[in-house]
Amino acid sequence: MIFRSLTLALALLASSAGAAEPQQPVKLQDAARGPVPIMETTRPPLLANPVNDDIRRTRNYDMQPPTIPHKVDSYQIDKNFNKCMDCHARAKTELSQAVPVSVTHYVDRNGKVLGQISTRRYFCMQCHVPQEAVRPLVNNQFEDVDTVIRKGQAAPAGHKK
């Protein structure tokens, strides 16, 4: 009986001590977002340094969409018009010297080859993105498969990494 009374008294004391001091909510943060807590909306930084060198970049994996090596600010791409096709349409690439749109973009979901870009491939910037000359938010030691193979061949026989 005394044990029960003592336990009840300690429980009441602990609960009253906790009630006197309100708990502050935990503010979760992500280093990539800066000082703004995760649950708060941020304004993304303006991208002011678009790459505009027309140099084709190496792809890091099979089927990776190529990046856009030039400015695309104010390009109209909507259901009525696609500015990318001014240069990248297969009929216009001889004059523009742009890379033609892949033949895969002319195939509909049923595998039928079309005479124009398939509607499922029409909005280019869903997959293809322009580049910005900025410092990465996080370090990256990614190596494509060709680099890994070259390093493996260069390692002395019997030496394992």
Secondary structure by P-SEA (a helix, b strand, c coil): caaaaaaaaaaaaaaaaaaacccccbbbbbcccccccccbbbbcccccccccccbbbbbccccccccccccccccccccccccccccccccccccccccccccccccccccccccccccccccccccbbbbbbcccccccccccaaaaaaaaaaccccccc
